[in-house]
Structures are given as C-alpha cells and as structure tokens.
C-alpha cells in the first residue's frame, strides 16, 4: 500500500466563518469550533467507514472480473450493504455477475429523458462504446448510518471511477439495475464545467425517478487557503437544497479537491470541522431532522491505515478513499472492521 502524507493547509477559511476562534487559547480548535456551532452530541449506533482504493487508470475487463470475484467471495457481515459503481462500459458485466446482495451505482447521470445528445451515452447497448470511458480512477466508498439509532445499516460503496464521469439517462441506469448515482464530483465541476445549479437539477431529477444520490461537494486548494472552504461548500450544498424533493435518499460526500488522488489527506480534525459545519448548515437551512439523519462522508486519499482515526470523529459517517489499488480482500477487511467497531462500542 502506498504511503499517504497528511496535508495541513492553513485555517484562514475556517476562521473567517467563525471569527472568534482565535480568542480561545484554552480550548482545542475543534472544541471551540463545535461550541460555536452549538450542535447537540448525538451518539452514532456504529462508526461506519468508507474505503475507496484506486491507483490504476487502465481498468480492463479482466481486472473488473477479478474485483467482482473477490467481492462475491468475501465474507462480509450481514449488516453491510455493498454498492459497486463501475465505469459505464462495465455496468452490464458487473450487474450480471455480482451477488444479489451487492447493488450497483452509476458515476453520473443525465437530466431529462430522450434526445440525441451526441457524446452522452443514451442507451443500454451503447454503454459499450468509447474506450476512453474505460480509463478509470478506481475507488471504493463505504458509508455508514446517520446519527439516529433507527438507521442500522452500514452502506458501502465500491466505486470504480471513470475519470471523465460521463452520463447515462436515469431511465437507462434504472433499466440496467443501478440503484444510486454520484453527482457533482470534482471532474464534472472543474473539468466538464457543470455548475452548481445544473448539478442540483440532475440530483432532483434522479431522486424523482427513484435513484439515490451521492452529492459531492468540496473546495479547491486555493479556495481553502483563501478562506473560502465554507463558502464554497455551502454554495454547492444550497444548489441541492433548493431543488431536491426529499433528503431521504441523499448522502453528502465532502471531498476536498486538493486531497483527491494527491496522496494528501486532511487530518481527522480538518475533516470533522467541515462535516460539523455542513451538518449545522443543514440544520439552519433545511431542518434539524435532515441534519441529524443525513450521512456525510469524507473523501480524499483515505485508505485502510488512516480511515480508523477519521471514523472516530463524530460527524464523519464514512469515507471516500483513494490512492491504493482496489483489492477485494482489503475492501472486505475495511467493511468488517466497521461491524467490529459497532459491536465493541
């Protein structure tokens, strides 16, 4: 497994949103920040962890077959839901070969129905086009329950990321067996050029059509160091809140862009600070119930070695982990460590 460094950009952005932080020398940064937000402490029924590993960019049918075989044979605890999101060209292969207890997610979706939209994948059979879409960042996600005790399942996402995150219609994704879709990932925002409002509309459409949505938010390095971490995340969050019909099937993925595939990972405190702020924003702008139930996961160079410390933070409900080759046995170890934490808690 490759070494992952811890990166600590300065906290001017966090101070800007909480101007009195510098006046609390007797408290740790995190303690004072949490007290400023006045969020209730709600014990989680278990510490869910997301593991996303992926160093290869040249995924093949054989490598996908090996991963599926590993997942099918892995001894996963019964209270863990596993969801796999392969590149579009492998969706059919994965849906037809995975065990029934593992669901499938898409990496992106298109808004609306019908239309030619040359360049967008519009039919199930055409999911086997464009070799460029098989060039993938392989990732695994595992995310867990909200703060409320009635949510007992740990949900695990095993994501094989296409670096360009192309689109299928929601209708096509459902037809091929997908249950979830990932929207707002950094490549779609910063490479493809999708803006917040367009991503929000895609999320609303997907939810209305019956797909669960993993809503990605996160800041660039220059935005963090310019003191805009919260501003950026809240703006992206608002675009979802303005249009989504319900938050029941939404998972928020906080993934600072500077930590994606760079080997740099936020400290547990850095990740927790943003997660607390996101949850507080939901409380103030949506509802207290949504804030308490919505799962907020962290992503950015997370692996089996550092996810345990991150998972200890109260508002980190799971992880988006990248930087290591996707391996079924390692994935199973991470999933089962979540259950172990739950039993021991």
N, C-alpha and C positions, 0 to 999 in steps of 0.2 A: 504494500500500500504506500502511495506516495506521501511525503511529508507535507503538512499543511501549516503555514505560518499564520499567526494571529496578527491582524492588522488593526491599528488603533488610530483612525483619523480623529482630529480634534473635535470637541463637542460644542463648537460655537452655535451650530444649528439647534442643538437641544437647549442651550442656554437662552436662545432667542425666544423660544416658545415658553420657557419657564424662567423669567428674568431674575427670580430671587435665589436661584441655585447657588450662586457664588457667596451668599451670605450664610451658608450652613456648614461651617467647617467641622462641627462636631458630629455630623452625620455623613454617611457614605453618599456618594452621588445618587445611587439608586434609591436609597431610603428616603432621601429628601424629595426626589422626583416623585416617588409613589405617594408621599404625603401630600404633595401639591395637588395631585390629581384626585385624592380622596376616594380611591376605588376600594370597595369592600374586598376583603380577602376571602375568596371562595375556594375551599379545598377541592382539588380535582379527584375524581374517583380513581384515576391512574395517570401515570406520566407517559403519554404517548410520544413516540419518536418517529420522525421521518428520516429515512435514509435514501439518499439519491446518489448513486455512484455512476460515474461515466467518464472515461478518458478517451475512448475511441471515437473517431469521426467517420469511420468507414464500415458501418454495420452491414452485414451480409445476411442472406437467408440462413446460412449455417449458424452464425452467431446468435440469431434470433431463436433458431430451433434449440440451441444449447440452453439459452436462458429459460425458454418455456419448459424444457425438460427439467431443469434444476428447480423451477418453481413448482412444477407438478409433483415432484418427488420430495420436496422439502416438507419437513414436519413442522407445520405452522399451527399455532394454538387456535382453538376453535372460535375464540372471540376476536379474531383479527380478520378484517375484510381486506382482500388484496385486489388492487385495480391496476391493470397494466395499460400503458399508453405508448404503443409503438409508433414509428413513422407510418404515414398513411399507406405506403406501398406494402406494408406488412400487416395491416389491420386484419385482412381476411385470414392470413396464415395464423395469426395469434388467436383470433376469436374461435377458429375451428379446432385449435389444438390445446387450448388451456382447459384445465379442470373447471367445472361449473362454479366452484366457489371463488374463482378469480374473475373479477369484472374487467371490462376494457374501457379505456378513456381515449378521447381524441386530443391532439395537441392544439387544435384550433378549430373554429367553425366559421362559416359564412353566415351573413344575415339575410333573412328572407328566403323565399322559395323560387325555383325556376330561374330562367335566364341563361344566356350563353356564358358570359363571364370568362372569356378565354384566359387561360392561365390559372384559374381556380378549378379545383377538382370537383366535378359536378355529378358524377355517377359512381356507383359502387365499382363497376368494372373498370372505370378509368382510374381507380386508386392504384392501378398497376402501371401508371405512367410516370415518366420523368425520373430518371436515375438520380438526378440532383436531389430529389427528396429522400433518398436513402442515406444521404450523408448526414449523420446524426450525432448529436450530443446525447449520450445515453445517461439517463437519470432515473433515480428511484425516489419516490416520495412515500413517506409513511406519515399519516397524520392521525391525531387521536381525538378523544372526546372533548367536549366543551367543559365548562366549569360545573355544569349541573349534573347531579348524580344519576338522573334517569338515562343519560346518554352513556350506555355501557360499552359500546363497540369502539375498537380502535380501527381506524380505516387506514389502509396502507396503499400508497400509490407507487407503482413501479413504472416509471416513465422513461420511455426511450425518445429523447427529444430530437426532432428534426431541426437543424439549425435555422432553417428558414420558416418553420412553423406555418406551412401552407394551410389552405382551407378546404373543408368539405361543407356541404349544407347540413344543417341539423337533421333534416329528414333522412339523408343518406347515412349519417352516423348512427342514428337510431336503427335504421334498417339493417346495418351490419352488426349491430349488437352493442354499440357504445352506450354507456350509462353516464359518463362525465365528459366534460370538455374543459380545457385550460385556456383562459382568455387573458389578454393583457400582458403576456410575457414580454420581457425587455426587447427581444429581437423584433417583435411585432411593433413595439412602440418606437424604437430608436433606429431600426434598420428599414423596416417596411413603411414606417411613417403613420401608423394608426394613432389617432388622437384619443383622448380620454372619452369624449362623447361617443365616438364610433364604437369603442370597446364596450362602453356601457350599453349601447343599443344591442350589440351582439349578445351580451350577457342576458339582457331582458328577453330577447327572442329565444335563446337556448332554454332558459328557465320556463318560459311559457310553453315550449314544445316538450318539456319533460326531461331535459338533461340537467344534471347537477353541474355547477360551475365552480372551478377553482380560479378565483380572481386575483391576479398577480399585481402587486404594487411594489415600488422601490425606487430609490434615488440613485443618480449618478454620483461618482466620487466628487466632482466639482460642486454638485448641489449640496452634498453633505458638508463639505468644507466651507461652503459659502453660507452655511447656516440655514439651509432650506429643506432639511430632511423631512420635518413635519409638514411643511407647506406642500411639498411635492406629494407625499403620501396621502395627505388629506384631500388634495385636489383629485387625485386618482380615485380615492375612495368615494368622494362625492359623486363622481360620474356614475358609479354603480348605484349608489343610494338613491339618486334622482329618478331612476327608471326601473329598477328591479321590482317585480311584483311581490316577492317574498324572500326572506333570508333563510328559509328552512333548508335549502339545498345549495348554500354558498359556503365555500371555505376561502378565507383570505390567506394568500401566500405573500408574506413580506420577504422580498428578495432584493437586497441592495445590489445594484448593478455592478458595483466595484468588487463584489465578492463572488460573482458568477464565473466559474472556470478559471479563476486567477490564482488559486491557492491561498488567497487571503480570506480569513473568516472573522466575522465580528465576534467580539467577546460575548459571553453569556449576558453580561450587564448591558452591552450595547444593544443586543437584540431585544432583551427584555424591555428596555426603555421605550423602544419604538412600539413593541407589542402593547405595552400599557397605554401608550398614547393613542394607538389605533382603537383599542377597546373603549377608552374614555370618549373618543370621538363618536363611536357608535352609540354610546350611552346618551350623549348630549344631542345627537343629530338624528338618530333613528329611534331607539328605545332601550331601556335598561334590560329588557328581556333579550333583545337581539344581541346586546353587548355581552351578556352573560353566557349565551348559548353558542355564539358564532366561534368556530375554531379558527385560530390564527396560527399559521405555521411559518417557520423561518427557513430560508434557503440561502446557500452561498458557501461552497467548499466545506460542507458538513460531511463527516464520514463516521465510521463505526467507532473511532477513537475519541472524537470530541462531542458526539451527539448526546452522550450521557450527561455531561455537565450542562449543556444547553437545555436539556429536557428538565433539569431541576428547577428552572425558572418558572414562576407561577403562571405567566401568561403565554408561554411558548407551548402550544398544543401539538407540536410536531415539527418536522423539518423537510426542507428540500435540500438534498445533499448531492454534491457533485465533486469531481476531482479524482475519483478512483474508478477502475474498470468495474463494470457491472458484473457482479457474480452472485448467482443464486444462493449459494451457501452463506455468504456474508449477509445477504438480504434477510435470509431466514433467521440468522443469529440476532440481527437487529430487531426484527419483529418479535421474536420470542423474549428478548430482553425487556421489551415493553410489558409483556404479560408478567414477567418475573417481578418487575417494579410494582406492578399493580397488586400482586399477591402479598408482597412484602410490606406495602405501605400501611 
